[in-house]
Amino acid sequence: METEIDKPTVTDRFLGWILLPLIPRSVTPNQITAFRFGTIPFVIYLLAVGEFRWGLLLFMVSAFSDAVDGALARVRGPITAWGKMYDPLADKLLIGSVAALVVSRLLSPWLALTIILFEVAIIATAFWARKYRGVEIKAKLVGKIKMILQSFGVGFLLLYTAIGFPILVSVAWYTLGASLAFSVMSLFIYRSI
């Protein structure tokens, strides 16, 4: 049965028209999610050794793969239990690791810790709902907006490290602050399920 979240969105249709024809039919959404998992150690390494331009590029590719695997699953299929579980985990690991490295260094360790703690709380809530209540928590629009804001906020910081345009730090601060508001909403929505 197709639920509302499984139906292709406007973005999915756009990617289905522009990008998905370039992706071979043999490539599955789960393979793209696995690719994202595989990029995380390289993103961390590049940022840790100060290769911010390469780190930014790989982070952007990795973050964009989140939109691609979701669109691919909803447009072409299949939507799998593995993808529903590991796609959000890959997102949280990517954002959490970059927040730990870059946000803590350039903005505030407290902001980085808050982002990470909200991500852990959301994962724990989803795990608890699935294990003890038998409820599968699906991605909600607020969670998607949160991920987009986090990706852009971190991307602005990485861009600052690459080109040194100071206004990007302020833009990142406000973008990540807005993402925290969506984190709170996500957590309350998931806890009410």
GIQUIKA-V643331 format. One record per residue. OMEGA is omega in whole degrees, -180 to 180 (NA if undefined). Layout:
((OMEGA) (OMEGA))
This chain:
((-180) (177) (-178) (-178) (-180) (-180) (178) (178) (176) (178) (178) (-179) (178) (178) (177) (-180) (-174) (-168) (-174) (176) (179) (-179) (-180) (-180) (180) (179) (-178) (176) (-180) (177) (178) (175) (178) (176) (180) (175) (-178) (-179) (-173) (179) (180) (176) (180) (-179) (-178) (179) (-179) (-179) (175) (177) (-171) (179) (178) (177) (177) (-179) (-179) (176) (-179) (178) (-179) (179) (179) (179) (176) (178) (-177) (-178) (177) (179) (-180) (-180) (-176) (-179) (-176) (-174) (-9) (170) (-173) (176) (178) (-180) (180) (-178) (-171) (177) (178) (178) (178) (178) (-176) (177) (179) (-178) (-178) (-179) (179) (176) (-180) (-178) (-168) (-178) (-179) (-178) (-172) (-179) (-176) (174) (180) (177) (179) (180) (179) (178) (-178) (-179) (176) (179) (178) (180) (179) (178) (-179) (179) (179) (179) (-179) (-179) (-179) (-175) (-171) (180) (-180) (-178) (176) (-179) (-180) (178) (177) (-180) (180) (178) (178) (178) (178) (-179) (179) (179) (178) (-180) (179) (180) (177) (178) (177) (178) (179) (177) (176) (-179) (-178) (-174) (174) (178) (-169) (-179) (-180) (178) (178) (179) (179) (-180) (-179) (179) (179) (174) (177) (179) (178) (176) (178) (174) (179) (179) (180) (-178) (179) (178) (-178) (-179) (-179) (-178) (NA))
